[in-house]
Amino acid sequence: MKKNLKFLLLAPFLMAILCESDDDQCRSISPEFWLDVENISDNYNTDEIIWISAEANSELLLGCPGEDMRQVLRDGLFVLKLTNELENLNALVVQDYDVIYEFGSEYDGSYCSEYVSYVPEYLDNELVYKFRIGISINQPGDYCLAMVRNNYFNFEQENNFEIFEPYNTLDNNVKFNRCGNTYIRYGYLDRYFLSINP
């Protein structure tokens, strides 16, 4: 009887210890970056640079001890060529472009990147994480820039949706294959559409 009573008295403490590891697990959270296209246009030349930048308050980054913050902050942009020539897809991932990193750097940690990767740079004097990259697409055509992970294009900027209209066969969605898997970017607001002139 005393043994059972001891167990009943100790049970809540044992449960608290067992649950503690799940509740107290550290989860890193990256701040959201809202991307601005600095030189908005509906068309660019093949040698023209499209400048994209963003910054976020460094206090919004929650990191776990010993974790690589580059891993937490990394993101990227798919460069997608719009097409009507594929069944149940309306875009192709392309890699025929040049990238300039003015602030931030490339992140090389994916087994199959196929996108413009970036890691924002910490600016100590401003207490922000910032990146500014330039992308120059080398082949003519209609394109869509779409986010890889967690960041967003600024909704208040023009995104040239009219360029997408001839390819809009999947209910406003952009659908493409990457590394053997099919991806969908739902809706059209959080994208940037552009044409590259011959």
Disulfide bonds with the S-S distance in Angstrom:
Cys26-Cys64 1.87
Cys112-Cys179 1.34
